Amino acid sequence: MPTNTTTYLTRSQGTATSDKIGTFSAWIKSPQEGETNSIFTGYTDNNNKIYSYIGGGGLSIYGATGGSQSLYFVSNRKLRDVNGWYHIVITWDTTQSTESNRIKIYVNNVQETSFSTASYPSQNADIYWNKGTTSLIGARYVSSIVNFYYGSMSHIHFTDGTAYTPSAFGETDTTTGEWIGKTSPSVTYGNNGFFILKDGNGITDQSGEGNDFTLGGGTLTNLKDNPDNVFATLNPLGLNADVTFANGNNNATYGTSGTRSIVTGTLGANSGKYYWECEIQGNADANNAVLGVSMSGWETGYAVAGETNQSWGFRGFDGAVHNNNSSVGGTWATFTNGDIIGVAINLDDEQGGLNKLYFSKNGTWLNGADPSTPSSTTGVIGITKPENGDSGFYFPVVSDAGSTATPKFKMNFGNGYFGTVAVSSAGTNASENGIFEYDVPTGYTALSTKGLNL
């Protein structure tokens, strides 16, 4: 799953079954706002190519033959859901006499019919995804290899010589009504067809055609996040003043603007027990990092977690936990570059009419607390029960306490990575949902769609 700014896959094309008919299918997540997120390219040179990308939120496809535009589509629909996975299917058959049948684009089993630009290829035109000498996944070719995909990909198929509908690769879950992927679709792949990223980050072709890819650059990370179990990330769609996101929105780096805001997670909870980790990085003032949980205030742009009565923030610069701009007391610890802060939130058990919040530093629970023993009252931070708050849900939050600092938060919501670096020694996790650096407290799990339904 390519997840950073230089990762892409490449292979040299063989003799095609058809230069005119084919299908591309992929699951993608977290296309980054403000970037050109390339999905695939097929090319011989800059004058003969086709590529698909997400830019300005819309899904686009562009093709050129002999230096002239041969096809061009830009969807009016914006793909801005940074938490869920999209199933993208692009199918072409230029032998069709009706031009609207020559290219079809689907998102989550719905055909796109509204475009700001729609220029169909001529009948019997060659498509350079298959006619070209080279194919790329996660980048595009514009005189050079550029515009990498800022997110994750999974279950990528190409069928050479057959135009399929999305039902070849996905189906509707009879229980949830959701569109889900087929792990082993029954399709004809053709000479250049392939199936990669089937389980984890494997780029060996699983179609039986032997059309393996190679890593052209960057780092492939094997994330736990997948279309069947979506993990929380940080949310780039909030105010997020002067914040840069990376690694599938699992990293957030603050700038030095005097106007800053809290960044929240994409998933919230009103019951259950959840655990996540954050590695602190940045410059010499990285301990201006503040992280915790919040039910309200995040969308209105408060600068620091813990300034409102429904947010709690653990502050690196003074080792205090604040709520409603006041210390909750207790014995905590300062933290800085390289420290890993664990957060555990218990929304099932009560203490004095409140739920429970815990923080750890490098695997040691602070203030003498033990989240694995819910009956213990030692060192617990009491937090408002969700039903008594504004939103009714708790979200992870990170923030910056000083405008001269540039703290970086590398979140691990269970994928097993801080940025592109895997955890050094995975801790125990009885739920088997997520991989973390340190032991997950007994009864806790990752903040993911599976975790929310355990």
N, C-alpha and C positions, 0 to 999 in steps of 0.2 A: 504494500500500500504506500505509494509515494506521498509523503507528508511535509516535505520542506521545499525550499525555493530552488533547488538544483537537481532534484531527482527526476529522472526520466528513463524510459525503457526504449530499446531499439532492436530492430532486426532487418536483415536484407531480404527482400521479397524474392520468391521463386516464380516459376511460370504460373500464371493465373488460370483458374478454371473459367473465369469470366471477368473481363474488364468493365462490364456494364451492369452486373447484378451482384448485390451483396448486402450484408446486414452487420451492423456494429451494435453491441449491447454491453452496457456497463452499469454498475452501481457506484455512485459518487456521493461524497459528503463534504460539507464545509467549503464551498467555493468562496474565496476570500474577497470581501468587499474592496473595491478600488483597484483590483488587479485583473489582468487578463489571464484567466485560468484555462490553460490548454488541455483538451481531452485527448485528441489524437491528431496525427499528421501522416499523410502519405505523399511522397514527393520523389521526383527525379532531380529537379533543380528548382530555382526560384520562379521559373516561368511555367512549371508544370507540377501542380500540387493540389492537395485538398487538406483542409484542417477544420476542426471543430473546437470551439472554445466558449467559455462563459465570460462575457465582458459587459460591464454596466448592469449586471444582474440577468441579462437575457442570454439565451442559448443561440449561438451563431454557427453557421457552416459556410465556408468560402472555398471555391475551387477556381483554378486557372489552368488554361491549356494554351500553349504557345505564347504565353505572356498576356493573354486576354482573359477576362473573367468568364468562367463557364457556368458558375452557379453561385448563389449568395442568398442566405436566409438569416434573418435576425428575428427571434421571437419577441412578441410583446410581453409574454409572460416572463416574470422575473423569478429566478431560482435563488431565493433569499433565505430559505429555511436552513440555518446553520447547524441545527441539531439533527434533523432527520436525514436519511439517505434518499437520494433520487435514483430511480431506474431510468436510464436514458437509452432509447433505441432509435437508431437511424438506419433506415432501409432504403435502398435505391434499386431501380430497374429502369434503365433508360431506353429499353426496347418498347416501353409502353407508348401508345399513340396519344393518350391523354396526359398532358404535361404534369398535372397535379398528382398523377400516379407514379411519376419518375423518382420523386424524393418524398419520403414520409418521415416525420419526426414525432416521437412519442416520449412523454414524461409520465412515469408511474401509470402506464397503460392508457393514457389519454392522448389522442392524437392532437398535435398542435396545428391549429388552423388560422391563428391570428399572428401576422408578421408585420413588422415595420418595414422590412425588405423581403421580397420573395422573387427570386430570379431562378427559374427552373432550367436544368440542362436541356440541350437539344436532344431530339430523339436519336438513340443509338450512340450517344456520346460516351467516350471512355471516362471512367472515374479513377483519379490517380491514387486513391487509397490502395487499389489493387494493381493498377498499371505502373505505378511508380517503383523505383528501385529500393526505396527505404521506407519503413514505417516506424513511427514514434508513438509512444503512449506517455502522456503527462507533459508534453512539450509541443511546440510547433516550429516549423521551419520557415523563416522569413530572411533569406540570405544567410542566416545562421540559426542555431538552435536557441530559442528564446521562450519567454512566457510560460514558465513551468506551472504545473497545477498545484495550487495552495490548498491542499486538502487530502482526502483519502479516496482510494478506489478499491473495488472488489469485484470478483466474478466478471471478468472481461472476456467477451466472445466476439469472434468474427467468423461469418460464414461466407465463403467464396463461391458465388454462383447461385445462391438461393436468397430470396427476399422473404424474411419472416416477419410476422407480427410479434408484439411483446409476449403474447401467450405462449410462445415457444420457450421463453426464458423465465417467465414468472406466472403466478397464479394468485387468486384471491383466497385468503385464509378464511375458511368456513366459519371459524369461531369469532375472529375479530373484525372480519371484513376488510383487512388491510391487504395491500398488494405486496407479495413476498416473492423471493427468488426461488427458482428450481435449482437444486444443487447439481443435478446431473440431467440437463435437458437432452431430449432426443432430437438432434438436428444433424444435417449433413454439412460438414465443415468445408469440403473442397480442398484444392491444392494448397492454398495459402491460409486456410482457416486455422483458428487456434482458440484455446480456452486457458487463460492464465489467472493468477491471483484467486485460485479456487479456495484454497485453505491457507490463510495467512499470506505470506509475501512470496510464494513460489512463482517463479516466472518460467518454469519448465512447462511446455504445452501439455495440457491434459486432454486434448481433443483426440489424440491418437495420430495426428498428422506430423508430429515431430517438429513443429514450427516454434522453437524456443526463442525467447527474448533474452537480451543481455542488459545489464545495468549500464546505461550510458553515462550516468553521473549521479552524484548525491548518495543518499543512504536510504535503503528500503527498510522500513520498520514493520514488524509483525504485530499489529495492534489487535487487542481483544474486541474493539469496537467493530461491529459489523451490522448488516441490515436486519439481522434477527435479534440483536442485543445492542441497543444504541446507548453509548456512554455519554455522560455530561461532558461539555467543554465550556470554555469561557464564551460569552456572548458578545460579538462585535457589533451588534445592532442597537445597543443602548447609546447613551450620550458619549461615554468613553472618550472624553476630551484628552487629546495628546497621548493616546495609547496606541501602540503598534502590536498587532497580533501575528503569530507564526505557529508553525507545526500543527496545522489543523485546528487553530484557535485554542490550543492547549498552553501556549505561551503568551504572556502579556508583558510588554516593556513600556514603562512610563517615560515621557520626556520631561522637560524642565519648565513647561508652561505654568503660569500662576493659577490657571484654571484646570482643575483635575476632577475626576469623578470616579465613583465606585464602579467596578466591573463585576457583573454577576455571572453565575453559571447558567447554562441553558435548561437544566432540569431542577425542579423544586419538589419538595416532599411535605406531606402533612401527617405522615405516620411512618413507622419503621425506624431502623437503626442503620446509619450510613457512615462510611469512613472514606477519607481521601487524603492525599499528601501534596505538598508543595515544596519544591526546592527553591530557595531564595538565591538570586544572583543580582548583579548590577554593578555600580561603581563603588567608591569608598563609602558612600552613604546608603548602601543597600539596606541597612537596618531601618530606614524610613518606611520599609514595607509593613503593611498592616493587612491582616486577613482574618476571615471569620465567616459569619452567616448573617443574613438579613431577610426580613419579611417586607419591609417598606423603605422608602427613601431612595433606593438605588436608582429608580427611574427619574428622580427629580434632581439628581446630580450632586448629592452631598459628597464632599471631598474625601472623607475618611470613614471607614467602617467603625461603628461604635459611637458615632455622633448623634444617632437617633435613638428613640426609645425602643425600636424594634430591630436594631442591628447590634451585633457584638463583634468587636475587633481586637485581635491580639497584636500588640504593637512591638516591633522589634527594637525600637530606639530606647524604650525605657522598661521593657519587659512587663507591661501591664495589659490587662484586659479591660476594655471600656464598653459601657453601655449607656446610652443617653448622655454621652460626653462626660461620664464619671467612671472612676475605677470601681470594679466589682470586688476589689480586694484579692487576697490570696498571694501565694508565692509562685511566681512565674519565672521567666528568664528572658534576657535579651537574645536576639538572633541576628545573623548577618550572612554574608556570602557562604554558600555551601551547606548551610543548615537545612534540614528537611523538617518541616512542620507538619504534623498530623492533626487532622480535625475529625472528631467523632461526635455525631449528633444523635441523641436518643429521643425519638418522638413517640415512644410507646409507654415508657415508665415515667411516673410523676414523683416529685418531691416538693411538698408544700404547695401543690397546685401548679407546679411548673415542670416543664420538660428539662432535659439535661444536655449540656455541651461540655466538651473536653478538648484540651490541646496537648500535643506531645512535641518534644524537640529531640530529633535524632533517635527516636524509638523509646524515649522515656516520658511517661505521662507526668504532667506537671501538677503542682499543688497537691501531690499525694493522692491524686484521683485514680480510680480503677474502673474504666467503662465496662469491663467484662463482668463486674459485679454490680448490677443495677440497683441492688438494695442498699449499697454503700452510699452514705451522705458525705464522705470525706472529699474535699476539694472540688466538688461539683459546681459548675456554673448553672444556675437556674435561668431558664429562658421561657418567655411567654409561650403558652400552648398555641399552636397554629390557629385554632378556631377563635382565639381571642385577639388575633392580629389583623392588620389591614388586608393582606392578600390571602391569608390562610395557608401559605406555603413558605417553607424556608429554602433559600437559595445560597450556595457558596458565593462568597464575595472576596475580592482583593482590592487594595487601594494604596495610595501613596500619601504619606504624611508630610512630605517636604518638597517644595517646587525645585530645589537645587539638586535633588536626588534623581536617579534613573533606575529605580528597582525593577528587577525582572522576576516574574513569577512563572515557574515551570511546573505546571499542574500535572499530577498523575491521578486521574479519576478512576484508574483501574487498568489502563492500557499497558502498564509495566514499563513506561518510559518517562524520563524527564527530558523534554525536547526529543532529540534523536538518540539519547544515551539510555540503554536499558538499565533497570534497577540492578544493583551490584549483587545482591543476595536476597532473593524473594522471600518474604516472610510467609507465615502460615495464613491460610484463609479458609475457614471451614465451609463457607458458602460456595467456594470454588468459582466465585464470580469476581473476576479482576485479579491483577497481579500488583503487589505493593512491595516497597522496600522493607517495611517492617511488619510485624505480626498484626493482623486485623483483630480487633477485640472480639471476644466471643459474642455471637449473636448479631454481628454487624456485617454489612456487605457493601459493594460498590454502588454508587449513585448512577444507575443505568436503568433501562426499561425492564430488564430482567430483575434487577434488584428491587425496583418499585413494586414488582408483582410477586415477590417471594412470600 
